Structure formats: C-alpha cells, structure tokens
Amino acid sequence: MENFNKKIKDLAALCHGLVSRGHFDSVNIRDKQTAIETKYRDLLELSAARRRKLVETKKLFEFHREVEDVEAWITEKNAVAGSEDYGTDIEHVQVTTHGMLCFCFMFINEL
C-alpha cells in the first residue's frame, strides 16, 4: 500500500502542472486528484485498522492457546494429585510415596 504513495505524489505533481498551465479541464483534473487522495487516505486508514484488528486477534488466539495449555497441565497434575491409590503392601506404599514426592518436587519447580 505504501508503494502507491509515490504514484499518488506523481499524480499530484502532474495535476498541479496541468492546472498551473491552465489546462481547459482544470476543474475536473483537480476534482479527480482530490478524490484519489481522499480514497487513498481512506484506504490507508482501513488498512491500519485491519492490521490492528489482526494483531489483536492474534493476541486473542495466543491467549486461548495458552489457556488450553494451562488447562491441560492442570488436568494432568490433578490426575496425579487426586489419585486414591495408597498401595496394597509396604513396597507399593513406598513406590507410591516416592512417586508423590517426585511429583511434589516437580510441581514446585514448574511454578
């Protein structure tokens, strides 16, 4: 879009030259140039607004992705923390206790 800025300026210079030399259709030339400049300015404003909306939409989707990741992490940790498995014998209790301690240390380190 910014590349057309040179064309708009070139047209303005041509318009000014034609009008200053007293071209017979100076009024229409000036009106056309004004219309082109207005349309171009409007287009730039629309483009900037669209770009801002796209940036905001990207941020929104990044937020949603992060929320999904955190929810998955919480679900995973809840499954481990909420386990009702207490073991069936001393060895199983020791293994379960060790697993829970490892989980606690990992959990603390992830925060």
QUITATA-V856017 format. One line per field, one symbol per residue. ss: DSSP state (~ for helix, > for strand, _ for the rest). A space follows every 10 residues. Layout:
ss->???
//
This chain:
ss->___~~~~~~~ ~~~~~~~~~~ _____~~~~~ ~~~~~~~~~~ ~~~~~~~~~~ ~~~~~~~~~~ ~~~~~~~~~~ ~~~~~~~~~~ ~________~ ~~~~~~~~~~ ~~~~~~~~~~ _
//
